Amino acid sequence: MTHGVAHVLEGGTVTVRASRTPGRLTIAIENPADRDRPRSRGTGMGLANVRARLTASYGGEARVDASEQSGVWRVELSLPATTEST
């Protein structure tokens, strides 16, 4: 199994960022992607499983988006954020 920068000859950095706004938590993962890499033979089952788990936990309030633009692969999770009182 290969992920992230596996096909980028120069290597690269996987960046993880998290931000919170009132009521929302967003986590973004980005890494360079080789446009000439062999295309995945996968079925997309991993992302489908993540989407199903988010739906089971948060209903329609959460989402996961994956895209590639300008040589950068990006996955973004958006979840409802609540504050807990102790």
Rosetta silent file (secondary structure, phi, psi, omega in degrees, C-alpha in Angstrom):
SEQUENCE: MTHGVAHVLEGGTVTVRASRTPGRLTIAIENPADRDRPRSRGTGMGLANVRARLTASYGGEARVDASEQSGVWRVELSLPATTEST
SCORE:     score description
SCORE:     0.000 S_00000001
   1 L     0.000  135.090  177.531    0.000    0.000    0.000 S_00000001
   2 L  -125.473  146.705 -179.196    1.352    3.454   -0.872 S_00000001
   3 L  -143.821  169.350  168.928    0.155    6.843    0.249 S_00000001
   4 L    58.486 -118.365 -172.133    1.123   10.476    0.304 S_00000001
   5 L   -95.555   16.053 -174.515    4.470   11.262   -1.245 S_00000001
   6 L   -55.483  -35.347 -177.254    5.368    7.669   -2.215 S_00000001
   7 L   -99.422    4.554  179.114    5.529    8.455   -5.953 S_00000001
   8 L   -88.798  111.704 -174.476    7.156   11.894   -5.692 S_00000001
   9 L   -56.850  -38.847 -179.723   10.791   11.361   -6.714 S_00000001
  10 L   -80.805   -0.813 -174.293   12.053   14.348   -4.709 S_00000001
  11 L    78.466 -162.387  179.754   10.058   13.294   -1.677 S_00000001
  12 L   169.295  178.490 -177.406    7.915   15.855    0.032 S_00000001
  13 L  -113.810  134.727  172.389    6.244   16.984    3.185 S_00000001
  14 L   -95.591  121.987 -177.299    2.869   15.882    4.481 S_00000001
  15 E  -108.467  131.798  177.013    1.257   18.870    6.192 S_00000001
  16 E  -119.350  126.790  178.343   -1.515   18.558    8.770 S_00000001
  17 E  -128.437  144.371  175.864   -3.436   21.647    9.869 S_00000001
  18 E  -130.975  141.574  175.843   -6.339   21.994   12.254 S_00000001
  19 E  -142.039  154.634 -179.549   -8.530   24.996   12.861 S_00000001
  20 E  -133.579  133.410  171.904  -11.571   25.666   14.961 S_00000001
  21 E  -120.162  168.310  178.054  -14.328   28.178   14.557 S_00000001
  22 L   -56.036  117.178  176.457  -17.412   28.401   16.742 S_00000001
  23 L    86.679    0.482 -175.015  -19.207   25.125   16.165 S_00000001
  24 E  -145.480  137.385  172.582  -16.745   23.631   13.648 S_00000001
  25 E  -118.654  128.128  179.903  -13.432   21.726   13.635 S_00000001
  26 E  -122.012  130.300  177.442  -11.556   21.424   10.340 S_00000001
  27 E  -122.853  124.456 -178.952   -8.561   19.161    9.778 S_00000001
  28 E  -121.119  134.804  177.079   -6.676   19.396    6.466 S_00000001
  29 E  -121.391  127.839 -178.861   -3.931   17.073    5.226 S_00000001
  30 E  -132.812  147.585  172.478   -1.887   18.066    2.162 S_00000001
  31 E  -155.932  154.785  177.210    1.053   16.606    0.287 S_00000001
  32 E   -65.159  150.076  178.631    2.647   17.016   -3.125 S_00000001
  33 L  -130.795  132.743  176.948    1.398   14.615   -5.792 S_00000001
  34 L   -77.483  116.767 -178.064    3.266   13.502   -8.906 S_00000001
  35 L   -63.561  -23.845 -178.277    0.933   14.157  -11.828 S_00000001
  36 L   -95.804    9.268 -177.896    2.642   11.363  -13.800 S_00000001
  37 L   -66.873  157.816  174.308    2.291    8.741  -11.065 S_00000001
  38 L   -62.872  136.134  179.917    0.562    5.462  -11.791 S_00000001
  39 L   -71.860  144.102 -178.197   -3.153    5.887  -11.178 S_00000001
  40 L   -61.834  142.169  173.629   -4.594    4.056   -8.229 S_00000001
  41 L   -99.118    8.801 -178.800   -6.305    0.767   -8.843 S_00000001
  42 L   -68.734  169.181 -177.766   -8.197    1.237   -5.593 S_00000001
  43 L  -103.753   -2.241 -176.483  -11.934    1.321   -5.321 S_00000001
  44 L    81.029   12.886 -176.784  -12.221    4.354   -3.063 S_00000001
  45 H   -63.031  -36.284 -179.626  -13.327    2.093   -0.218 S_00000001
  46 H   -60.041  -50.330  178.905  -11.157    3.937    2.345 S_00000001
  47 H   -66.308  -36.590  177.410  -12.820    7.305    1.744 S_00000001
  48 H   -62.606  -39.258  178.281  -16.236    5.626    1.546 S_00000001
  49 H   -65.946  -42.306  178.242  -15.606    4.061    4.975 S_00000001
  50 H   -61.613  -45.462  179.064  -14.571    7.418    6.463 S_00000001
  51 H   -60.275  -42.733  179.720  -17.698    9.053    5.035 S_00000001
  52 H   -64.048  -39.756  179.174  -19.896    6.273    6.420 S_00000001
  53 H   -68.365  -38.843  177.075  -18.334    6.591    9.881 S_00000001
  54 H   -64.249  -41.866  178.564  -18.770   10.358    9.881 S_00000001
  55 H   -63.515  -41.590  179.384  -22.403    9.962    8.874 S_00000001
  56 H   -64.028  -35.866 -177.074  -22.952    7.377   11.611 S_00000001
  57 H   -85.688  -36.668 -170.751  -21.390    9.662   14.219 S_00000001
  58 H  -125.223    3.903 -175.977  -22.563   13.112   13.091 S_00000001
  59 H    63.011 -136.761 -179.805  -25.357   12.611   10.567 S_00000001
  60 H   -86.023    8.629 -175.676  -25.158   15.245    7.865 S_00000001
  61 H   -85.475   -6.887 -178.681  -23.119   17.602   10.058 S_00000001
  62 L  -125.079  158.164  177.732  -19.692   16.234    9.029 S_00000001
  63 E  -153.849  160.632  171.713  -17.942   15.753    5.719 S_00000001
  64 E  -131.970  131.534  178.683  -14.707   14.646    4.102 S_00000001
  65 E  -123.654  137.733  177.268  -13.486   16.099    0.818 S_00000001
  66 E  -130.493  134.687  179.958  -10.527   14.850   -1.218 S_00000001
  67 E  -157.744  162.728  174.439   -9.093   16.571   -4.287 S_00000001
  68 E  -125.831  127.109  178.209   -5.948   17.221   -6.257 S_00000001
  69 E  -141.676  135.335  175.445   -5.126   20.679   -7.571 S_00000001
  70 L    49.524   41.467  177.483   -1.921   22.130   -8.966 S_00000001
  71 L    75.881   16.047  178.295    0.107   19.091   -7.931 S_00000001
  72 E  -124.210  126.356  174.976   -1.176   19.041   -4.329 S_00000001
  73 E   -91.432  132.491 -176.335   -3.347   16.274   -2.899 S_00000001
  74 E  -136.016  133.170  172.135   -5.652   17.531   -0.125 S_00000001
  75 E  -122.617  131.700 -179.559   -8.059   15.798    2.218 S_00000001
  76 E  -127.577  127.582  173.792  -10.219   17.911    4.505 S_00000001
  77 E  -104.482  134.233  177.143  -12.368   16.708    7.387 S_00000001
  78 E  -127.684  120.899 -174.455  -15.008   19.051    8.742 S_00000001
  79 E  -126.825  150.532  172.753  -16.713   18.122   11.995 S_00000001
  80 E   -68.925  139.433 -179.756  -19.151   19.800   14.325 S_00000001
  81 L  -115.233  132.484  175.982  -17.310   21.085   17.405 S_00000001
  82 L  -123.786  155.577  175.251  -18.902   21.372   20.788 S_00000001
  83 L  -102.560  138.563  178.722  -17.499   22.656   24.020 S_00000001
  84 L  -105.157  136.404  174.820  -17.777   20.513   27.096 S_00000001
  85 L   -91.448  141.340  178.500  -18.209   21.987   30.535 S_00000001
  86 L  -112.587    0.000    0.000  -16.343   20.348   33.379 S_00000001
